Amino acid sequence: MRLIVASSLLIVGVVSMGVLLTWLTGDYGHAWAGVVAELAIACVIYYELEEERASRFLSEVLGKPYEDREDIYHEYITAGGQTLEEKAENFRKKLWNNGKLRQKCDLQLAHFSRLHYMLRWSILHRNLLVQWFPHVPIRLWVMLSAYIKEVSPHRGEENEFMQIVLQSLGFMEKKGLKPIRIYPREGREPVEISVDHLRTLRSEVNSLLQTTRQ
């Protein structure tokens, strides 16, 4: 948001300068030619700032949070359960008995919420998170759904994350839904999120989101 405000002020300043020069000199042609040149420079500066934002976003997604997600995936799968609902419930219980693991999960939710907030004000890269990593928020929702349902009414910090999940589902629906797999470390079979289950997630997430907003 601060980037957009700064860019807007820059453009307003350039236009105002052009108006002032025109009023002082009466030379409309040269004054507005200068305005156009300054606007071009402002656009280049904005583009460079946007690319820097995108680069910072990618480095954050693929850094330590990626390593932590590998641990979370493995711990989720080893929690056991026959259905995805049972696995999510078993993982919820596991989180309350493992403070370090619970902290990692909370940081993942906060991390993606922050990235979503950071990109929502971007003109060029607003949908970068959803377009590049739609599977990740959906995996996290499936694993943490029981935990999120328990804690979200009391703190509401997960609302931003649930919006990311809905946007990711919408993006995947446009591209054609395909099964998503959650991969553990070696020695165990991955957990598959079927297309049928993916189709039920939108109403599930929407329902909780509406409840927490009240």
Protein Blocks (a to p, Z undefined) as FASTA:
>chain_A
ZZmmmmmmmmmmmmmmmmmmmmmnopaklmmmmmmmmmmmmmmmmmmmmmmmmmmmmmmm
mmmmlmmmmmmmmmmmmngpjblmlmmmmmmmmmmmomklmmmmmmmmmmmmmmmmmmmm
pmklmmmmmmmmmmmmmmmmmmmmmmmmmmmmmnopmmmmmmmmmmmmmmmmmnopaddd
ddddehiacddddfklmmmmmmmmmmmmmmmmZZ
